[in-house]
Amino acid sequence: MEGIVLKTIDYKEKSKLVYLYTPQGILSVKALDATKTKLGFVTTLNQVEFEMTSGKLPTVTEYSLKKSFYSIYENLTKVGVLAPILDVIFHLEEGVNHSRIYVFLIQTLNELLTTEDSYQVLSIFLVKMLAVFGIKPELKKCVRCSKTNLVDFSMLEGGALCDSCSIYHEKNYQLLYDFQQLYFAKNYQALTLKLSYQALLDEIYQYYAIHANFKLKDYYL
Ligand SMILES: [Zn+2]
């Protein structure tokens, strides 16, 4: 079994309860005598391979460290960005494709380790994850009439509007453009966007609030 440590809480004497994200979803396992022998297993953001007992609350028996992402914690901007990313993972519903999301999360953390633009990593992650919540915005055709001469973006209707359905609105047009760039970005390629990341993240947060009824954690400390 493989997973990435999301958080740990104290569990009885010297032991910890460890929450991991795995290709099968979130899993909680006990790590006995965690302070001595399971240090690498109870460190947040460690990617580990492990064996565990069976049962309702399994105990980890063996583990090996695959990769540590801990140095993300050395940069305050990155620590801030991590909060909504992990928040999204904790909000995943049952039945989603965890194995794909797991790969995407690892890719996102790898990018966050080295990037100089943490807000771009966060924006791409959040916009791409909208599809997982079943609230992907319609970005290729008008949400009302399916025409493709797009000039506007409707936050409430969740997608683009064409020139027959809306008058041109500069800020919303920029928003539509940026949503398209983020959603269709290949991996974490560098993007040239029209709005600032701060303005864009405000909109993305609003989109989650309206369509998923989900108030994401702040990305600034
Ligand atoms: Zn239309």
Residues whose N, C-alpha, C, O or C-beta is under 5 A from the ligand:
A	BS01	ZN	C142 R144 C145 S146 K147 C162 C165
